[in-house]
Amino acid sequence: MKKIIYPLLIAIAGVCTTSASAQFFHQPDESNLDGKRAPLNVRSAQHPRLLPDNRMEFKVKAPDAKKVQIDLGKKYDLTRNADGEWTGTTEPLTPGFHYYFLIIDGVQVADPASESFYGCSMNTSGVEIPYPEGDNRFYVADVPHGDIRMKRFYSTTSGDWRRAYIYCPPGYDESGEKYPVLYLQHGGGEDERGWATQGLTDVIMDNLIAQGKATPMIIVMADGNTPDFEKELLNDIIPMTEKNFRVKPGRENRALAGLSMGGIQTLNTGIPNLDKFAYLGVFSSGWFANPNPFGVNMDSEKYYDMLKANKDSYNDGLKVFWLSMGGKEDIAYENCRVMRDRFDKIGIKYDYFETPGGHTWPVWRESLYNFAPLIFK
């Protein structure tokens, strides 16, 4: 039996290895193409291509399609050639990471030429537009590097196994020291991978720590898609972190922050648990100013009542209460504006940071870059 199966396995393995090797080592000729292949393309894919002025050129092979578009927040119609290839070029895009989709005959799909990222509640594609020359905050540098680890844990709250990504700063394994912890949450339609991949958390923190701008810290990036985030964070995620990692105890060594949905989770968890967190960061978020469009029961008034009843405790107890927004084009801008007005009337102290870019990852990277140096000082 072995004499029959073993050669067959070798033959199959040889076919797979040969095919993979051909793709791995193949270097297509780019001399006749404009720009350069996008950094998030899958191996050997020459499109999409990044043009010198930060426009993106797309080419999609779909000979049987009737209509093909690229959706980058704005939809771009592609044009078909005689070979069944659909091509088109976008306007200049802002620096940083952007989700995009192919729309083929009305069906929204990920581009097989791009790496996939979980966002917008599906696997979607991404493009990375370069930052201006000299802006190296979001690039891997020749500095000591930490790492991101994946940890599975059982959640008594949701009754199943969950997963978190944990950033450990440079030198964590050798130092023997204990570290403060930032619990950092993703947005709606994303999961625990968002900050670790789209957000470049380790790159941002490595660079900040190397420059002495941020305190070395552990960052826990958990899945916020749970029936009761507050309960799961307090009863499952924090105990898991403090059991498995060298963590400094106490509220003064604990921060909570998040973007969009994660920002609301930060508010809804941080406000009632002032004894647990000394630092809060709310990125592109705020309690809904108008009736909740998602149909989720959210009684924000009870949190305003807590703030009114204990204004001095919050002002003294929150060492940093930091809000950020991606300009007026941010879809959460009005929610945040109304919330800030309410805070002002109550007398709650906070810091506000605004940067252009809308409700996008470039804004949230910028938010983490500016928030992290403020905490654990």
N, C-alpha and C positions, 0 to 999 in steps of 0.2 A: 504493500500500500504506500509506504513512504517513497519508494522509488518512482511511483506514478505522480503523487501529489507534489513532492518537493520540487521537481523540475517545473511543474506547472506554476507553483508559487513564484519561483525565480523568474519565469517568463512574464508573469503578470507584473511583478515588481519592476522588472526591467522596462516594460512598456511605460509604466507610470513614471519611473525615474527619468527615462529618456524624454518623455513629453514635458515634464516639469523642468528638466535641465534646459531643454530647448527654449522654453519661455524665459527661464531665469537669465540665461547668458545672451539671449538675443538682444542686440543693440540696433534698433532701427535707425535708418538714415534720417536725420532731422534737418539736413542742410537746405532742403527745399520748403521748409515749413516756417511760418512766421512765429515769433515769440519762442516760448519754451513750454514744455509739458508742465502741467500743474503739479505741485508737490504732493497732492493727495490722490493722484491717479494710481490705479492698480498697475502692477509691474508691466512695462512695455506698452501701456496705453498712451498714445500720443495726443489724444484729446480727452478732456478740454485742454486748451493752451492759454497760457497767460501772456498777454501782449504787453508791450512796454508801458502803456498808459493805464495799466490795471483793468483793461477790458478783458473779457474772457471769450475765446472762440470755441464753439462747440461743433462737434461732428458726430452724428448718430447714424448707424447703419440700420435702416428699417424700410426695406424696399416695398413692403406691402401696406405700410401705413398711409393714411389719408391726410393726417395732420400731426405735426410734432412741434412741441413747444418746450422751452426751458422756463421753469418757475423759480425765480430768485427773489420772491416777494413781489417782483414785477414779472409779468409773463413776456417772453420773447418768442415770436414765431420763427421757426427754422424753414429753410428753403431746400427743396429736394433737387438733386441733380440726376443725370441719366443713369447713374450707377446705384440709385436708391439710397444715397447718402444725404442726410439732412444737415445743413450747416447754418450757422448764424453767430453773430457777435453781440455781446451786451454793451451797455454803457460802462464807463469806468466805475469800479466798485470800491467801497471803502476798505481800508486795511483790516485784516483779521479773518476769522472763520465765518463762513456763511453756509447754511443749508441750501440745497437746491434739489429740484425734482425734474425728471422727464415727464411730460404729459404726451402720451401717444394715443391718438384717437380718443381723447377724453379720460384716459386712465392714468393716474398718477403713480409713477414707479421710480425706484432708485436707478441711477445710471450705472450699468455694469462696468463702465470704465473708471469709476471712482470708488474709493474706499467708502464703506457704509458706516453710518453713525445713527444711533437710536435717538431720534428727535421727531417732534410733531406726531408722536404716537406711532411711528413706523420706522423701519430702516430707510434712511434717506442718504443722499450723497452730500459731499461737502467740498468747498473750495477754500483755499487759504490765500488771501491776498497779502502781499508783502507790506510790512510796515515801512515808513519812510527811512531813508538811509540815516544811520546813527541812532535809531530807536531800537535798542537791542533788548528791551525788557522781556519780550515774549519769545526769545530765541535761546536755544541751548547754548550755554557758554562754557568756557574752560574754567569751571569753578567746582568745588566739592559738590557732589550730587547726593541727594536723598533718593528714596525710592517709594513707589506706590505698591502696597501689598493688598491682596484680596483675602478677606476673612469671611468665612461662612459662620453663621450663628443661628440658633433656634430662637424664634420669637414667640414668647408666650402670649403676646398681644394678637398676632395674626394667626398663630397656631401652625406655622410652617417654618421651613428653613429659609433664611434670608441671607443677603450678601452685602458686604460693605467694602469700599476701597479706602485704604488708610495710607496717608502720606507720612513717612517717617523722615525727619530731617537728616542732613549729612552728619555722619558720625554716630547715629543712634545706637548701632550695635556695639560700638567700641566704648562709648562714653560711660555707661552705667548710670547716667543721670536720669532724672524724671523731668517730664515736659508738660507744659500746658496744652490744652486741646481746643481746637476750633472744630465745631460740628457744622459742616458746610453742605447746604441742600441745593439740589437741582430744581429746574422748573417743570411746569406741566408738560406732559408728552415726552419727558426724558426719564432717566433713571440714574442709578448710582455711578454709571460710567461717564455721565456728562461732564462733571468737573475734572475728572481724571484724563479725559481725552480732548473734548472740545475746549475745555477750560484751561488746559495746560497748567494745572495747579502746581505740579512738581517743578516745572521750568520757572514759573513766577517766583515760587518760594525759594528755590535754590539761589536764584539771582539776588533776591532781596536779602537773604541771610548772608550771602557772601559779601555783600556791600555793607553789612552791618545795619541795614534799614529795618529789619524785622527780627523779632525774637524767635529763635528756633522753637518750633511747635509741631505737635502731631495734628493732622487734619483728617477727620473722619467724614467720608462721603457716603451716606447711606441712601437706600431707596425710600423716597418719600411716598411712594404709591402704596399706602397702607390705610386701613380703615380709621386708625387713631394714631396719628403721628406723635402727638404729645406723649401718650402712654407708651408707645413703642420706644421712643427716644429715652424716656426716663427709666423705664423698667427693663429694657432689653439692650439698647445700643450703648448707653453709657456704662452699665455694668459689664457688658462684653469688652468694651474698650479698657476699662480700668482693671479688668482681670488679666487681659492678654498683653497690655502695653504698659510701659513705665510712665505713669501719669501722675502729675501733681494733683493733690486733692483740693477740694474747695471751690466755691463759686468764683473766686478771684482768678482761678486758673482754668476757667471754662468760658468759651465764647460760642455763640450760635449765630449763623448767618445763612442767607439763602437768596436765590433769585426768583422773581415772579411767584409761582406757587410756593416755592421754598421761602420766599420773603414773608408770605402770609403765614406759613407754618412757623417761621421765626417769631412773628408777632404773637400768634395764638399760643405759642409755647413759652416764649420768653417773658411776656407780660405777667401771666399768672404764677411764674416760677422765678421770681426775683431772687429767691434764696439759692437758686441753682446756677444762674448765669450773671456775670458782671459786664458782659459785652454783647451787644446785638448789632447785626448788620442786615439791612433790608435793601436789596438791590432790585430796581425796576418793579416795585410792588407797592402795595398799600391796600387797606380794606376797601371793598367795592364802594364807590361813591354813589352808584345807582343800583337798582335791583340787580342781583347777581345774575349775569347772563348764562351761567353754567348750571343754574338750578340747585346749587349746593346751599344747604342751610347754614348761614354764617351770621351769627349775632355779634356784630362788631361793637354794639353799644355796651355790652357787658365789659369789654376791655377798656373802653373810654371811661366807664364808671369806676373801674379799678384804678385808673390813672388819676381821676379826679379825687378819689377818696384818699389816695396815698401819694400825692404829687411829690412831696419832699422826699419820701422814701425812694421813689424812682429816680429823682434828680441826683440824690446822693449815692444811690446804690448802683446805678448804671455808669460805669466809668467811661464807656463809649456807647452812644446810641446813634448809629450812623445810617443815613439814608442816601441812596443814589438813584439817579434817573438818566435814561438815555435821551434827554432833550424832549421837546414837545412832540416829536414824532414817536416817542415811546408809547405803546398802547396802554400802559399803566400810568401815564403821566397825570391824568385827571384824578385818578384814585389817590395817588400820592399827594397831589396838591391839596385836595380836600382834607386828607389825613393830617398834613402839616398845619393847615389852618386850625383844625381841631386841637392839635397839640399846642399851638401858639395860644389859643384861647384858654386852655387848661393851665398853661405855664410849664409844659414839659420841655426840657432841654434836649436838643438833638443837633447833630451836624448834618449838613446837606451838601451833596456833591452832584454836579450835573455835567455830563459829557455828551456830545452828539453821537448818534448812531442808532437810536431807536431801541427796539426790544430784541437785541441781538447779542451774540457771544462776544464781539469786540467790546461792547459796553461792560459786560460782566467780568471779563478779564481785567479791564481797567478798574473796575470796582474792587476786585480782590487785591489788585496791586496797591490800591490806595488805602484799603481797609486794614490789611494785614499789619502794616507798620504801626498802627495805632493801638493795637491790643497787646496785653501782657507786658506793658511797660512798668 
